[in-house]
């Protein structure tokens, strides 16, 4: 792991609990194409985003943890933006506005003693559960270059690829981020069998990515699957386990197809989830970033962090 990116203290950094799902399921906001960046186009939307992120930053401050803002730009790319009739110029504007909002929210708290990083959030060109027609690294690098360049120029501290489904796209993204001289973090979508949607094992995907780029990701994260579905399929004794630096898994044991269509998420009990997070942290000792995915609203994150952040 690129330890210089995160200061040695505090040990843990929080991030949010899955922006799009929470706005949709908890607040009833019907996001077009599940795209939170559309909220940046109105004051009402900006207020909703600000309120959402404040809840998590306040919890980080209370727990004496660090915090990583993930900009609401997961779908602010050419494919998804194009579906919503956003031009290249429109997308550049919302990506820059997203970083500015995160910086503004941090300043609102007086740039507290809590260490804060702003991560430019980048999503896959297609669905985060289905890789669809696989791309090449060269095509992916060109595809992600515009968004990455805008996020970097606006002041992001790092770029995080979230719900990435295949190594070719991740390798291209990493190369695009290297060109703007920022660190990159990769969160692969991991199914209940411990594999990416392509069927490739997580360890193999990490090894392939690390060897294909000049500047490997600072760390990798596990996302999507419920913790109980990961214990028996992820081998923490392997060398690649040391590259796992964060977890953003969900409250539901549902499979991809169910999560992709649900309008009424079947959440597990939050204290039980906190115990399962603790077990993953013990299983993967380099985990320092704690967040969530579908269903992990601020109450779940509070339970998780109350149990974990003071572990030594």
C-alpha positions in Angstrom: 0.0 0.0 0.0 1.1 3.6 -0.7 1.1 4.5 3.0 2.2 8.1 2.4 -1.3 8.8 1.1 -2.9 8.3 4.5 -1.2 9.7 7.6 -0.3 7.1 10.2 -2.8 8.6 12.6 -5.7 8.1 12.9 -5.7 4.4 12.0 -9.1 4.5 10.3 -10.7 6.7 7.7 -14.4 6.8 7.1 -16.2 7.3 3.9 -19.9 7.3 3.1 -22.4 4.5 2.9 -23.3 4.3 -0.8 -24.6 7.6 -2.0 -27.0 6.7 -4.8 -28.7 3.8 -3.0 -29.2 5.8 0.1 -30.7 8.8 -1.7 -32.9 6.5 -3.6 -34.0 4.0 -0.9 -33.9 6.2 2.3 -34.8 9.6 0.9 -37.0 8.6 -2.0 -35.0 10.5 -4.6 -35.5 9.0 -8.0 -32.2 9.6 -9.6 -32.2 9.4 -13.4 -30.0 6.5 -14.4 -29.0 6.3 -10.8 -26.8 9.4 -11.3 -26.3 11.5 -8.2 -24.3 14.1 -10.2 -27.6 15.4 -11.6 -28.3 16.9 -8.2 -25.5 19.4 -8.7 -27.7 21.2 -11.2 -30.1 22.7 -8.6 -29.8 24.3 -5.2 -32.3 21.7 -3.8 -30.0 19.0 -5.1 -26.8 20.6 -3.7 -28.6 21.0 -0.3 -29.5 17.3 -0.4 -25.9 16.3 -1.2 -24.5 18.6 1.5 -26.8 17.2 4.1 -25.8 13.6 3.1 -22.1 14.2 3.4 -22.3 16.2 6.6 -23.8 13.2 8.5 -20.7 11.1 7.7 -18.1 13.8 8.3 -19.7 14.6 11.7 -19.4 10.9 12.6 -15.8 10.8 11.6 -15.1 13.9 13.7 -16.9 12.4 16.7 -15.0 9.1 16.4 -11.7 10.8 15.9 -11.3 9.1 12.6 -10.2 10.5 9.2 -12.6 11.1 6.4 -12.6 10.6 2.6 -15.1 12.5 0.5 -16.2 10.5 -2.5 -17.5 13.0 -5.0 -21.0 12.3 -6.4 -19.5 11.7 -9.9 -19.7 7.9 -10.1 -21.8 8.2 -13.3 -20.5 11.5 -14.5 -18.8 10.0 -17.6 -19.5 9.9 -21.3 -21.8 6.8 -21.4 -24.1 7.6 -18.5 -23.9 11.4 -19.0 -24.7 10.9 -22.7 -27.9 9.0 -21.8 -29.0 12.1 -19.8 -28.1 14.4 -22.7 -25.0 15.9 -20.9 -22.4 17.3 -23.3 -18.7 17.0 -22.7 -18.7 20.5 -21.4 -21.6 19.8 -19.1 -19.8 16.8 -17.6 -16.7 18.8 -17.1 -18.7 21.4 -15.2 -20.4 18.9 -12.9 -17.2 17.1 -12.1 -15.5 20.3 -11.2 -18.5 21.4 -9.1 -18.5 18.1 -7.3 -14.9 18.6 -6.1 -15.6 22.2 -5.1 -18.6 21.1 -3.0 -16.5 18.6 -1.1 -13.8 21.2 -0.4 -16.5 23.7 0.7 -18.0 21.2 3.1 -14.7 20.5 4.7 -14.1 24.2 5.1 -17.5 24.6 6.7 -16.2 22.5 9.6 -13.2 24.8 9.8 -10.9 22.2 8.2 -11.1 20.4 11.6 -8.3 18.3 13.1 -9.9 15.4 11.3 -7.6 14.5 8.3 -9.7 14.8 5.2 -9.1 13.7 1.6 -11.2 14.5 -1.4 -11.5 11.5 -3.8 -12.7 12.0 -7.3 -15.1 9.1 -7.7 -15.1 7.4 -11.1 -17.4 4.5 -12.1 -17.3 1.9 -14.8 -18.4 2.9 -18.3 -21.2 0.3 -18.0 -23.2 -1.3 -15.2 -21.3 -1.9 -11.9 -22.7 -5.4 -11.7 -22.2 -6.5 -15.4 -19.0 -5.8 -17.4 -20.9 -6.1 -20.7 -18.7 -6.1 -23.7 -15.2 -5.9 -22.4 -13.0 -3.1 -23.4 -9.2 -2.8 -23.8 -6.9 -0.9 -21.5 -6.0 1.6 -24.2 -9.7 2.3 -24.9 -10.4 2.6 -21.2 -7.5 5.0 -20.7 -8.8 7.3 -23.4 -12.4 7.0 -22.1 -11.6 8.0 -18.5 -9.0 10.7 -19.4 -11.5 13.6 -19.6 -13.2 12.9 -16.3 -9.9 12.2 -14.4 -8.3 15.3 -15.8 -11.2 17.6 -14.7 -11.3 16.0 -11.2 -7.6 16.5 -10.8 -7.6 20.1 -12.0 -10.4 20.9 -9.6 -8.4 19.8 -6.6 -9.0 16.1 -5.9 -6.4 14.4 -3.8 -6.8 11.0 -5.4 -9.1 9.2 -7.8 -11.1 6.1 -6.8 -12.6 3.7 -9.3 -15.7 2.2 -7.6 -17.6 -0.9 -8.6 -15.1 -1.7 -11.3 -15.9 -5.0 -13.0 -12.8 -6.0 -15.0 -9.1 -5.5 -15.1 -8.8 -4.0 -18.6 -10.9 -1.0 -17.6 -9.0 -0.7 -14.3 -5.6 -0.7 -16.0 -6.8 2.0 -18.4 -8.1 4.1 -15.5 -4.8 3.7 -13.6 -2.9 4.9 -16.6 -5.1 7.9 -17.0 -4.7 8.8 -13.4 -0.9 8.4 -13.6 -0.9 11.0 -16.3 -2.3 13.6 -13.9 0.1 12.6 -11.2 -2.5 11.5 -8.6 -2.8 8.2 -6.7 -5.6 5.9 -7.7 -7.6 3.5 -5.5 -9.6 0.6 -7.0 -12.7 -0.9 -5.6 -13.6 -4.1 -7.5 -17.2 -5.4 -7.5 -16.9 -8.7 -5.7 -19.6 -11.4 -6.1 -20.6 -13.9 -3.4 -18.1 -16.4 -4.8 -15.2 -13.9 -4.3 -14.8 -13.2 -8.0 -15.3 -10.2 -10.2 -18.4 -10.2 -12.5 -16.0 -11.5 -15.2 -15.4 -14.7 -13.2 -11.8 -13.7 -12.4 -10.7 -14.1 -8.8 -10.0 -11.0 -6.8 -6.4 -12.0 -6.1 -5.7 -12.6 -9.8 -7.3 -9.3 -10.7 -5.1 -7.4 -8.2 -1.9 -9.2 -9.4 -2.8 -8.5 -13.1 -3.4 -4.8 -12.4 -0.3 -4.3 -10.3 1.9 -5.8 -12.9 0.4 -4.0 -15.8 0.9 -0.4 -14.7 4.0 1.7 -13.8 2.3 3.1 -10.7 0.0 0.5 -9.1 -3.1 1.5 -7.1 -2.4 2.8 -3.6 -4.7 0.1 -2.3 -7.7 -2.0 -3.3 -11.1 -2.1 -1.7 -13.8 -4.8 -1.5 -17.3 -3.7 -2.4 -20.8 -5.0 -2.8 -21.1 -8.5 -1.3 -22.2 -8.9 2.3 -19.3 -9.7 4.8 -20.7 -13.1 5.6 -20.4 -14.0 2.0 -16.7 -13.2 1.8 -15.1 -15.0 4.8 -14.9 -18.4 3.2 -14.0 -17.3 -0.4 -11.3 -14.7 0.2 -8.0 -16.2 1.3 -6.4 -13.7 3.7 -3.2 -15.8 3.9 -2.2 -14.9 0.3 0.2 -12.1 -0.4 -2.5 -10.1 -2.3 -4.5 -9.7 0.9 -2.0 -7.1 2.0 -3.2 -4.9 -0.8 -6.7 -4.7 0.6 -7.0 -1.3 2.3 -10.7 -0.7 2.6 -14.1 -2.3 2.7 -17.4 -0.8 1.4 -19.8 -3.8 1.6 -23.5 -3.8 2.0 -26.2 -4.8 4.4 -28.0 -7.2 2.2 -27.2 -10.8 1.3 -28.9 -10.4 -2.1 -27.2 -11.3 -5.3 -26.3 -8.8 -8.0 -29.4 -9.3 -10.1 -31.6 -8.7 -7.1 -29.7 -5.6 -5.9 -29.8 -4.2 -9.4 -33.6 -4.3 -9.5 -34.6 -3.8 -5.9 -36.8 -0.9 -4.7 -37.1 -2.3 -1.1 -33.7 -3.4 0.2 -33.8 -6.2 2.7 -31.3 -4.9 5.3 -29.6 -6.9 8.0 -29.3 -5.7 11.6 -26.7 -3.0 12.0 -24.9 -4.3 15.1 -24.5 -7.7 13.5 -23.0 -6.0 10.4 -20.6 -4.1 12.7 -19.4 -7.4 14.1 -18.9 -8.8 10.6 -16.9 -5.7 9.6 -14.7 -6.2 12.7 -14.0 -9.7 11.6 -13.0 -8.6 8.1 -10.7 -6.0 9.7 -9.0 -8.7 11.7 -8.8 -10.9 8.6 -7.2 -8.2 6.5 -4.9 -6.2 8.8 -4.1 -3.4 6.3 -7.7 -2.2 6.1 -7.9 1.4 7.0 -10.8 2.8 5.0 -14.4 1.9 6.2 -17.5 2.7 4.3 -20.6 1.1 3.0 -22.6 0.1 0.0 -26.3 -0.6 -0.6 -28.1 0.0 2.7 -25.3 1.2 4.9 -26.8 4.5 5.9 -25.2 6.8 8.6 -26.7 4.7 11.5 -25.0 1.6 10.2 -21.7 3.4 9.7 -21.9 4.8 13.2 -22.4 1.3 14.6 -19.5 0.0 12.5 -17.1 2.7 13.4 -18.0 2.7 17.1 -16.9 -1.0 17.2 -13.8 -0.7 15.0 -12.1 2.7 15.0 -10.3 2.3 18.3 -8.8 -1.1 17.4 -5.0 -1.1 17.6 
